Amino acid sequence: MRRFIVEVGMGVDQHGQNNTRAAEKAVQDAIHRSCLCGIREVAGLTDPSKLSIEVLIGCPNPESVDRERVLKVLPFGQKKIEVRPGGLTGKTVLVPELGDKTDDLVVANAVVTVYVP
């Protein structure tokens, strides 16, 4: 496999302290500004399911991340994920009606790497 693109994203869950939601947003942030037109035009790949996509997530509570849910953000490809300690927590306004248990917000970072055969 040849590395084709690497993109970085950040996601924040301001209410609910949900590391999975922050990780999903980080992956969405990374892929929403990546055009993969070169997959066909340069690499000659006609079937996007043949792509290999690696996702690396850094977040404050990696054990709590639903890895399958995060990978569902990616529309196609053979997907792998690694989640490790990272990201940040910060303070926001406590709003129990929005699911808050504390006044923390959660920041996750993502590195999405796409490989072509």
Secondary structure by P-SEA (a helix, b strand, c coil): ccccccccbbbbccccccaaaaaaaaaaaaacccccccccccccccccccbbbbbbbbcccccccccccccccccccbbbbbbccccccccccccccccccccbbbbbbbbbbbbcc
